[in-house]
């Protein structure tokens, strides 16, 4: 065979094979939506990559329908996304908290005396990646300390301190002050005084109807949510738990920054199975909290002995359309493996866990994420910083199994 012809043939074959290669450029976030850096991601029939400071990664595979496995060996944590086809996924690393990936700073907020019968909600918010809990100031207090978390790869972030004053029957004053929070700054003080500008939010009510089904525990929460800010930007306005049929909740009629109402509802039975859902509404509306039937574990039975690579873990679908995240937890040595799939049968989870499951005693459960139609739909990049529309997570009971009798 002519050498020139052979070189051309090899080039053609190589080029043809390259047509079937898929480049996957994605991003990895933890459960508080912080970038997860310096962990390894493996792809089916391809290679591996380490996430950068922004949680981004790039991989090549020759398989159109591929799996991604994320491994944090230092924390004995792994996550697999099964049956993906998109080239730009945004992945959540289940079981990962933000503590490894954040800077934490304290901000002091000073304010005038609070009148009797009033309270003040105070919170830091930003359109950058952040996490901060709101705090409540009561009469007799003049100072509050709030904690602000932001990515460890950043020196500072910009945001604002929110001040929302209310009585049991009305919202009286709203104010905000801009601030830059940095890891090299000394603890800062934000002062609200007589010269500070406040607006009147006005008042409205939200009517909530709870599910009529019997639950051992059910409740709801109402938040002020802000579409233009980061998805952790929300303020808890009301939280109630009990055998409630319906109730009215006081909410501000107007707030800035794309204000809307976020409602979460939940219901759980004694074995731990239940649901938590959320949707968005507006002041003055009436809303029915929807009940969801969680998936139920089918096999193996609880306290199963001698689980091996041939053991099939199966569960039913539950209500609604969604994808499943199966959580396997090893007690000793501690390890956690999450398997995201649209299938209801999982085989050989210990083998596919990339070595994070090493012991003999385990628990497992299934969470269903609604209303996603596929793994691709679940992992697609969000067009908005915050989710829009109805979403829910329903969770099965917990079962245990062993790989050896003793």
C-alpha positions in Angstrom: 0.0 0.0 0.0 1.3 3.4 -0.9 2.6 5.3 2.1 0.9 8.6 1.1 -2.4 6.8 0.7 -2.0 5.1 4.1 -1.4 8.5 5.8 -4.5 9.9 4.1 -6.6 6.9 5.1 -5.5 7.3 8.8 -6.3 11.0 8.7 -9.8 10.3 7.3 -10.5 7.7 9.9 -9.3 9.9 12.7 -11.4 12.8 11.4 -14.5 10.6 11.1 -14.1 9.4 14.7 -13.7 12.9 15.8 -17.2 13.7 14.4 -18.6 11.5 17.1 -16.7 13.1 19.9 -18.7 15.2 22.4 -17.2 18.0 24.3 -18.8 18.5 27.6 -18.2 21.9 29.3 -20.0 22.1 32.6 -20.1 23.6 36.0 -20.3 22.0 39.5 -22.1 23.7 42.5 -22.7 22.5 46.0 -26.1 22.4 47.7 -25.9 26.1 48.5 -25.0 26.9 44.9 -21.3 27.7 45.6 -18.8 26.6 43.0 -17.0 23.4 43.9 -13.3 23.4 42.9 -10.5 20.9 42.9 -12.6 17.7 42.6 -12.3 15.1 39.9 -15.0 14.4 37.4 -15.0 11.2 35.2 -16.9 10.7 32.0 -18.0 7.5 30.3 -15.5 6.2 27.7 -13.5 9.4 27.9 -11.2 11.1 30.3 -11.3 13.0 33.6 -10.9 16.6 34.7 -10.5 18.7 37.8 -12.9 21.6 38.4 -11.4 25.0 38.4 -11.9 27.9 40.9 -15.3 28.6 39.3 -16.4 24.9 39.4 -16.0 24.7 35.7 -14.7 21.6 33.8 -14.2 20.4 30.3 -14.3 16.7 29.1 -14.4 14.7 25.9 -16.4 11.5 25.3 -17.2 9.4 22.3 -20.5 8.2 23.9 -23.6 10.2 23.0 -25.4 9.0 26.1 -22.9 9.4 28.9 -22.5 9.2 32.7 -20.6 11.7 34.8 -19.1 10.7 38.2 -17.8 13.3 40.6 -15.4 12.2 43.3 -14.3 14.0 46.4 -12.1 11.3 47.9 -11.0 13.5 50.9 -14.6 13.6 52.1 -15.6 10.1 51.0 -18.3 11.6 48.7 -19.2 10.7 45.1 -22.1 11.6 42.8 -23.1 10.0 39.5 -25.3 11.5 36.9 -26.6 8.7 34.6 -27.8 8.9 31.0 -26.9 12.5 30.0 -26.6 13.9 26.5 -26.2 17.7 26.9 -22.9 19.5 26.4 -23.2 22.2 29.1 -24.6 20.7 32.3 -24.8 22.6 35.6 -24.4 19.9 38.3 -25.2 19.8 42.0 -22.8 17.9 44.2 -25.3 16.4 46.6 -24.1 16.1 50.2 -21.5 18.9 49.8 -21.8 22.0 52.1 -20.2 25.3 51.5 -17.8 25.3 54.4 -14.9 24.2 52.2 -15.5 26.7 49.5 -16.2 30.0 51.4 -14.8 33.0 53.1 -16.8 34.1 56.1 -17.1 37.6 57.4 -19.1 39.3 60.2 -21.0 42.5 59.7 -22.3 44.6 62.6 -25.6 46.4 62.1 -26.6 49.3 64.4 -30.1 50.7 64.5 -32.2 53.1 66.6 -34.4 51.7 69.5 -37.2 49.4 68.2 -40.7 50.4 69.5 -42.7 48.0 71.6 -44.8 45.6 69.6 -42.4 45.8 66.6 -39.6 43.6 65.2 -37.0 44.1 62.4 -35.8 41.5 59.9 -32.1 42.2 58.9 -30.2 40.4 56.1 -27.3 40.8 53.7 -28.2 40.2 50.0 -26.3 40.3 46.8 -26.4 39.4 43.1 -23.0 37.7 43.6 -22.7 34.2 45.0 -23.4 34.4 48.7 -25.1 32.8 51.7 -26.4 34.7 54.7 -29.2 34.0 57.2 -31.7 36.7 58.1 -31.8 37.7 61.8 -34.6 39.3 63.8 -34.1 42.3 66.1 -36.5 42.9 69.0 -37.3 45.8 71.3 -34.4 46.5 73.6 -31.7 45.5 71.0 -29.6 48.1 69.2 -27.1 45.9 67.4 -27.1 42.6 65.4 -24.2 40.6 64.0 -24.8 38.8 60.7 -22.6 36.3 59.0 -21.8 36.6 55.2 -20.3 33.7 53.2 -18.9 34.2 49.7 -16.6 32.0 47.5 -13.1 31.5 48.8 -11.7 32.4 45.4 -13.0 36.0 45.6 -11.5 38.8 47.7 -14.8 40.6 48.2 -18.4 40.9 47.0 -20.8 43.8 46.8 -24.3 43.7 48.3 -26.7 45.5 50.6 -28.0 45.2 54.1 -31.8 44.9 54.2 -33.9 46.4 57.1 -37.6 45.4 57.2 -39.6 46.6 60.2 -43.1 45.2 61.0 -45.8 44.9 63.6 -48.2 41.9 63.9 -50.6 43.7 61.5 -48.5 45.7 59.2 -45.1 46.3 57.5 -43.9 49.8 58.6 -40.5 50.5 57.1 -38.0 49.2 54.5 -34.5 50.3 54.0 -31.2 49.1 52.4 -27.6 50.2 52.6 -24.9 49.1 50.1 -21.8 47.4 51.4 -18.7 45.7 50.1 -17.7 42.6 52.2 -14.1 41.4 51.8 -11.9 38.8 53.4 -9.2 41.3 54.2 -11.5 43.8 55.8 -11.9 44.4 59.5 -15.4 43.7 60.7 -17.6 46.4 59.3 -20.5 48.3 60.8 -23.6 49.4 59.0 -25.6 52.2 60.7 -29.3 52.8 60.4 -30.2 56.1 62.0 -32.6 59.0 61.8 -31.0 60.2 58.5 -31.5 56.8 56.8 -34.1 56.6 54.0 -37.0 54.3 54.6 -40.0 53.4 52.4 -43.4 52.1 53.4 -43.9 48.6 52.0 -47.7 48.6 52.4 -49.6 45.5 53.4 -51.2 42.5 51.8 -52.4 39.0 52.7 -51.7 35.7 51.2 -54.3 33.0 51.8 -52.8 29.5 52.0 -54.8 26.2 51.9 -53.0 23.1 53.3 -53.4 19.5 51.9 -56.3 17.6 53.4 -54.4 14.4 53.7 -53.3 13.2 57.1 -49.6 13.7 57.9 -47.8 13.3 61.2 -46.1 16.6 60.4 -47.0 19.3 57.9 -46.4 23.0 57.5 -45.5 25.9 55.3 -43.1 28.8 54.9 -43.5 32.1 53.1 -40.5 34.0 51.8 -39.8 37.4 50.2 -37.8 36.3 47.1 -35.9 38.5 44.7 -35.6 37.4 41.0 -32.8 39.8 40.1 -30.5 38.6 43.0 -28.7 35.4 43.7 -30.9 32.4 44.4 -29.9 32.5 48.2 -31.5 36.0 48.4 -34.8 35.4 50.3 -36.2 36.6 53.6 -38.4 34.3 55.7 -41.6 36.2 56.5 -43.7 33.4 58.1 -43.2 29.8 59.1 -45.9 27.6 60.6 -46.4 23.9 61.4 -49.4 22.0 62.5 -52.7 20.5 61.4 -53.7 23.7 59.5 -56.6 23.7 57.0 -56.2 27.3 55.8 -54.7 30.6 57.1 -53.9 34.1 56.0 -50.3 35.4 56.1 -49.3 39.0 56.2 -46.8 40.0 53.5 -45.4 43.3 52.1 -47.3 44.6 49.1 -44.2 46.2 47.5 -40.5 45.6 47.8 -37.7 46.4 45.3 -35.4 44.2 43.3 -38.0 42.0 41.5 -39.9 41.1 44.6 -42.2 38.1 44.6 -43.6 35.6 47.1 -42.1 32.1 47.5 -44.2 29.5 49.2 -42.9 26.1 50.4 -45.2 23.4 51.8 -44.3 20.0 53.4 -45.9 16.9 54.8 -44.2 13.8 56.4 -45.4 10.5 57.9 -43.9 8.6 60.8 -41.4 6.5 58.7 -39.8 9.7 57.4 -41.3 9.6 53.9 -42.8 12.9 52.6 -42.5 15.9 50.4 -41.4 19.5 50.3 -42.5 21.6 47.4 -42.3 25.3 46.4 -43.8 27.7 43.9 -44.1 31.4 43.4 -47.1 33.7 43.9 -47.9 37.4 44.5 -49.3 39.5 47.4 -53.1 39.2 47.7 -53.3 35.7 46.0 -54.8 32.5 47.3 -52.7 29.3 47.0 -53.3 25.6 47.5 -50.3 23.6 48.7 -50.1 20.5 46.5 -49.5 17.1 48.1 -47.0 14.7 46.5 -46.8 10.9 46.9 -43.1 10.0 47.4 -41.5 7.0 45.8 -41.7 3.8 47.9 -38.8 1.3 48.2 -39.5 -2.1 46.8 -36.4 -4.2 47.0 -34.4 -5.3 48.8 -36.4 -5.5 52.0 -35.4 -3.5 55.1 -32.4 -5.0 57.1 -31.3 -7.1 54.1 -28.2 -9.2 54.6 -25.7 -10.4 52.0 -26.1 -7.6 49.5 -23.7 -8.0 46.6 -23.1 -6.9 43.1 -26.1 -8.8 41.9 -28.5 -7.1 44.3 -31.1 -5.0 42.6 -32.3 -1.8 44.4 -35.8 -1.0 43.1 -38.5 1.5 44.0 -41.8 2.7 42.6 -42.4 6.0 40.8 -44.5 8.0 43.2 -46.6 10.9 41.9 -45.7 13.3 39.2 -42.9 13.6 36.6 -39.4 13.8 37.9 -35.9 12.3 38.2 -34.6 10.2 41.1 -31.5 10.7 43.3 -30.7 7.5 45.2 -28.6 8.0 48.3 -26.4 5.2 49.7 -24.7 5.9 53.0 -22.0 3.7 54.6 -21.8 3.9 58.4 -18.2 2.7 58.9 -16.0 4.0 57.3 -18.4 6.9 56.6 -19.1 7.4 52.9 -21.9 8.8 50.8 -22.8 8.0 47.2 -25.6 9.7 45.2 -26.9 8.3 42.0 -29.1 10.6 39.8 -31.1 8.7 37.2 -34.4 8.4 35.5 -34.4 4.6 36.0 -36.2 2.9 38.9 -33.7 0.0 39.2 -30.1 0.4 40.4 -27.6 -2.4 40.3 -24.1 -2.6 41.7 -24.1 0.7 43.5 -21.0 -0.3 45.6 -19.0 -1.0 42.5 -19.9 2.3 40.8 -19.2 4.5 43.9 -15.5 5.0 42.9 -14.4 3.5 46.2 -16.2 5.8 48.6 -18.4 2.9 49.9 -16.1 0.5 51.7 -17.9 -0.9 54.7 -20.4 -3.6 55.4 -23.5 -1.7 56.9 -25.5 0.8 54.8 -28.7 2.8 54.6 -30.4 3.9 51.4 -33.3 6.2 50.4 -34.7 7.8 47.2 -35.5 11.5 46.6 -37.6 12.4 43.5 -37.1 15.9 42.0 -40.3 17.2 40.3 -41.2 18.4 37.6 -38.1 17.4 35.6 -38.6 15.1 32.6 -35.0 13.9 32.2 -31.5 14.1 33.7 -30.7 16.6 31.0 -33.7 18.8 32.0 -32.5 18.6 35.7 -29.0 19.5 34.8 -29.6 22.3 32.3 -28.2 25.7 33.0 -30.8 28.0 34.6 -31.8 31.0 32.6 -32.6 32.9 35.8 -30.6 33.1 39.0 -33.6 31.8 40.9 -35.8 28.9 39.7 -39.2 29.9 38.4 -42.3 27.7 38.5 -43.5 24.7 40.6 -40.8 22.3 42.0 -40.9 19.6 44.6 -38.7 17.0 46.3 -40.5 13.9 47.6 -38.5 11.4 49.7 -39.0 7.7 50.4 -38.6 5.9 53.7 -35.1 4.9 54.8 -33.9 1.2 54.7 -30.7 -0.5 55.7 -28.7 -3.4 54.3 -25.5 -5.2 54.9 -22.9 -6.9 52.7 -22.0 -9.4 55.5 -23.9 -10.8 58.4 -21.3 -9.6 61.0 
